[in-house]
Amino acid sequence: MRTNRITVPSALGLSLLMLGLNSAHADLPPDTIGQTTLAFPPEAHRAYVVDVEFESFVMGRVTVVDPDKKKILGMVPTGFAAPSALSHDRKTLYSADLFYSRGTRGTRTDVLTAWDTSTLSPSWEVVIPSKRAESLTQRYGLKPSGDDRFVYVYNFTPSTSVTVVDTQSHAVSSEIAIPGCVLNYPVGNRRFASLCGDGSLQVVTLNDQGQETARSRTPFFDPNAEKLNERAVNVGDTYYFVTTTGTVRPVDFAGDAPKILPSWSLVNDAEKKTGWAPGGWQLMAVAPKLDRLYVLMHDAHDAMKWEDPSTLIWAFDIKTGKKVATLEAPTPVWSLQATGDDKPLLLGADVEGGLQVFDLSTNKLQSSMPKVAKTAAQVMSY
């Protein structure tokens, strides 16, 4: 009986409360959600942090930040571990999204989504073959051609291929098999290169319809003698690769055939002897206006830990190969990106989801932006 005496008044009170809420509902103005349009052209230092979010790994995002003002400008939702890329005209952010009809299972749908960089809303999308590589994001899993006409999507099933999407017709132009090779490094307007398991470089040439017209293979390195990291950086059509022990191997793709340029080492004999070597995820960045290469470095190299983060970043003169500075982050950094303007910043995604910002005119830490992402795998900028 005691229970009844408590329950009945409680139910009555709840009913009266709901009636009050319902009667007040008509008096409340409807909620509105505003949308801020970002500046165009974008700020010189605007950055896009690709967050794959290991905790769930079903949905990702790209967080847009202004590192000068230490401000988050917006966010773009993406699919499972979606690689992302920026167009050269700065108008579009691309993401190669992967969705399942039941969230974590069901029918798979892959789409290339084009996001407006001012509104951060989708401009268009194209359903692409359900083959997009399911891996931690990196620079050359998704890239536009030099004139933004095509977007190249790297596939892995585990056979490898590249889906070519026409950004004018908003349609898939072709799928190009690249057996035994990985990734797509854009070369000019109508070519892309891939790195092959036998140590060669493969270059595919396209026509204006996005169809293959030619391909070539050029010997590059000996995979039985050294381990080459596929996560290169580029200045135009010159790409800089590095081995796990610190040998930089540049390639100039501007000519009819790749030109293998002289290699040089990040470490001298004494540094190599004491264990210095590069390591990280996107472990290198290049500031083209400064002719500088920035590399995450470990002071105790372990052959099986070359993807580990580091607080130490070495700066090199690209023309001479000489070390010119050492930068130090307060938190271990996993991925690097340098802005391409005359007063560049070096942006480091750290292991806590923050962004470490360095002024490259002084090589000093300018600021830190904590918690801009959950798992910041990659940083993009102009």
Summary of the structure (lengths in Angstrom):
residues: 382
radius of gyration: 24.3
end to end distance: 72.6
largest distance: 92.5
contacts: 1235
relative contact order: 0.11
helix: 8%
strand: 48%
